[in-house]
Amino acid sequence: MSAAANAARGEAALELGGQVLTLRPSFAALVAAEEEVGPLFDLVERAADGKLSLGDMAALFWHCLTDRGGGLTREALGEAILALGLAKVTPVLRTILQQILAGK
């Protein structure tokens, strides 16, 4: 389990299945996400247009995780996001996208 998210570092907390995960859009995390889902500006535009896929969101979250311990797999993360529902993960997505645009 990750420590509490630190907003001053651009982190966001995502509670999935009783576990609080910390997401931090670090340079390394965003480079890895960009290699998988394409340019970050395109990702932000797709999100703004309501065209961000569940796969893109799961990929972004996976790469931004600060701790992948506890046996969490990427598939389990995607299933947990789906189970939680898009309405509940959207604020976390918004935080990450704001960090991409604004920087820290």
N, C-alpha and C positions, 0 to 999 in steps of 0.2 A: 504494500500500500504506500502511496506517495504521501509526502508531507503536505500540509495545507498550501494552497496556491498563494503566491505572492503577486498581487496585482502590480506592484511597482516594477516587477521583472517581466510583466506582460503575460503572466501565467493565468490559466483558467482552471477551475475545478470541475470535474465531471463525475457525478455519482452514478455508478453502474453496479447493480447487484449488491448493494451494501458496501461497496468499496469506493473510496474517493480517489480518483486518478487526477494527477496534475499534468496539464498540457502546457508546454512552453515553446513558443515559436522561435527557437534559436536559429542562428544562421545555418548550422549543420542540418537541423530538422527541416528547415524550409528548402534547402538545396535537395535533400533526399526526396521530399514530397514533390518538388518541381520536376525532378527526374522521372517520377512516376506519372504524375497527372498533368504535366505540361506547365507552361509559364504561369506564374502566380497571378499576373494581371488577368489572364484568361479565366483562371479559377475564380477570382473575385467577380469578374463580369458574369460568369455563369451563375454564381450565387445570387448576385443582384437581380438577374433575370429569372430567378426561380428554376434554373436549369442545372443546378449542381446535383450530381448523382450521389446516391448513397455510397457507392464505391469510392468516389472522390473524397467524400466527407470522412469515411473510415480511413482512407489512406492518409489524409491530412492529420487526423487525430493520432493515428498510429505513429507517424513520424515525429509528432510533437510530444508524445508521452515522455515524461522524465524518468519513469521507472516501469519496466515491463516485467517486473518480478511477479511472483505469486502464480506462475503458470499461465498467465494471460497470453492468449494467441491472437493473432490478427482476426481470425475467423470469429473467435469468441467476442472480441471487441465489436465487430460488425453486428453480430447477433444481439449483443447487449444494447447497442445503439438503436437497432430496429425495435427491440422489445420495449425500450424506454419511450420511444416515439420521437418523431422529428420536432414536435413542438417543445419538448423538454431539452433537446440538445441544441436547438437553434441559438439560445443565448451564448452557449459556449462557442459555437461556430462564429457567431458575430464578434465575440471577443478576439478570437484568433485572427479573423479577417481584418479587424480594426488594427491589430498589431502589425499585420502585413503591410497595410496601407500607411499607417502613421509612423511605425518604427518606435524604437525605444533607445 
